[in-house]
Amino acid sequence: MAVRFTATKEEISGLPPIPEGLYEVRLDGFKPAWAQKKDSYNLNPQMKVIGHAEHNDRKPSFFNLNTKAKFMWKDFCHCFGVQCAEDASGETEFPGDFGDHAANAPETWEYSGPLLGQTGQLYVVQTPARDKNGNVKSDGTMRNEIKYFVCKVPGCAESHSDNLIKK
């Protein structure tokens, strides 16, 4: 006799979004992948909420940290108390590296660097869920998005974004 498993639509829909607010998170690594157009990479930081009685170990939001969105690098890194460096030509360098792997296989990259295991704070909001084309879904479902990262760099005089959400 074959074994079957069943579930209701509600059971497979996943956990509801976490409430809006400031959360402490830990960066456990990255899962790099091609961006949709294959003209850049999504680093896909793997963050988990820590120190929260109800939402501990939950992912605060899907956040792809695209390599073309360099304006976010500083906010992201400063959240974990790590500053971006400048290379010899004066360009900003993302801290750490993703190994010596082929550029056409980002899923094989493994990050090593100062961000790994660091903790920081970020502010999460709920926004309407969107389909793959970016249109608001008609079913009224909500999702979490990171509105901003809180800087953890002592004495930082840099300006940081207070709203990373696309309109």
C-alpha positions in Angstrom: 0.0 0.0 0.0 1.3 3.4 -1.0 1.9 6.0 1.7 0.3 9.4 0.9 0.8 12.7 2.7 -1.7 15.5 2.6 -1.9 19.0 3.9 -4.3 21.9 3.7 -3.5 25.1 1.8 -3.0 26.9 5.2 -0.6 24.2 6.4 1.7 24.5 3.5 1.6 28.3 3.2 4.4 28.8 5.7 4.7 30.9 8.8 3.0 34.3 8.9 5.3 37.4 8.6 6.9 38.5 11.9 5.5 41.7 13.4 7.0 45.1 12.4 9.9 46.0 14.7 13.5 46.1 15.6 15.2 42.6 15.7 18.6 41.3 16.7 20.0 39.0 14.0 23.0 36.8 13.4 24.6 36.4 10.0 25.2 32.7 9.4 26.5 32.9 5.8 25.5 33.6 2.2 23.9 31.5 -0.5 25.1 33.3 -3.7 23.1 32.8 -6.9 22.7 34.5 -10.3 20.3 37.5 -10.4 17.3 37.0 -12.7 19.0 38.7 -15.7 22.3 36.9 -15.1 24.1 40.3 -15.1 24.9 40.3 -11.4 24.8 38.1 -8.3 22.4 37.9 -5.4 24.5 37.2 -2.3 21.4 36.1 -0.3 22.6 36.6 3.3 21.4 34.0 5.7 20.2 35.9 8.8 18.3 34.6 11.7 16.5 36.4 14.5 18.2 35.8 17.9 17.3 36.5 21.5 13.5 36.8 20.8 11.1 34.6 22.8 8.6 34.2 20.0 10.5 34.6 16.7 13.9 33.1 17.6 15.6 31.4 14.6 13.2 32.9 12.1 14.5 34.5 8.9 13.6 38.2 9.3 13.0 38.7 5.6 14.2 37.6 2.1 17.0 40.0 1.3 19.1 39.3 -1.8 21.9 41.9 -1.4 22.5 42.2 -5.1 26.1 42.9 -6.2 24.9 45.9 -8.3 23.2 47.5 -5.3 26.5 48.7 -3.9 24.7 51.5 -2.1 23.5 48.8 0.4 26.9 47.3 1.1 27.9 49.9 3.7 24.5 49.7 5.6 24.6 45.9 5.6 28.2 45.6 6.7 27.9 48.3 9.3 24.9 46.5 10.8 27.3 43.8 11.8 30.0 46.1 13.0 32.3 45.6 9.9 33.5 48.4 7.6 34.0 48.0 3.9 37.6 48.6 2.8 39.0 50.4 -0.2 41.3 48.7 -2.7 44.4 50.2 -4.2 42.4 52.1 -6.8 40.1 53.6 -4.2 37.0 51.4 -4.9 35.0 50.0 -2.1 35.6 46.4 -1.4 33.0 44.0 0.2 34.7 42.5 3.3 35.9 38.9 3.0 35.8 36.8 -0.1 33.7 34.0 -1.7 36.6 31.7 -2.6 38.4 31.0 -5.9 35.4 29.6 -7.9 34.2 30.1 -11.4 32.1 33.2 -11.9 29.5 31.1 -13.7 28.7 28.9 -10.7 27.9 31.3 -7.7 26.1 28.5 -5.9 29.5 26.9 -5.3 30.9 30.0 -3.6 31.7 29.8 0.1 32.1 33.1 2.0 34.9 33.5 4.5 35.5 36.8 6.2 34.7 39.1 9.1 30.9 39.2 8.7 30.4 35.5 9.4 28.7 34.9 12.8 28.4 38.6 13.6 25.2 40.0 15.1 23.4 43.3 14.4 20.0 44.9 14.4 17.6 45.6 11.6 14.1 47.0 11.3 11.4 44.8 9.7 8.1 46.0 8.3 5.2 44.1 6.6 4.4 45.0 3.0 1.9 43.5 0.5 3.3 40.3 -1.1 4.2 40.6 -4.8 4.2 38.1 -7.7 7.3 37.4 -9.8 6.6 40.4 -12.0 6.5 42.8 -9.0 2.8 43.3 -8.9 0.9 43.3 -5.6 -0.9 40.0 -5.1 -4.6 40.2 -5.1 -5.1 37.8 -2.2 -4.0 40.3 0.4 -1.0 38.3 1.7 1.8 40.2 3.4 5.5 39.6 3.5 8.4 41.0 5.6 10.9 43.5 4.2 14.0 45.1 5.8 13.4 48.8 6.1 16.8 49.7 7.5 19.9 48.3 9.2 21.2 49.8 12.5 24.8 50.8 12.4 27.0 49.0 14.9 30.3 50.6 14.0 31.6 52.6 17.0 31.8 56.4 16.2 30.5 56.0 12.7 30.0 59.3 11.0 28.7 57.8 7.7 25.1 58.5 6.6 22.9 55.4 6.4 19.6 54.8 4.6 16.4 54.9 6.7 14.3 53.2 4.1 15.6 50.5 1.8 12.2 49.5 0.5 11.5 50.0 -3.2 8.3 51.8 -4.0 
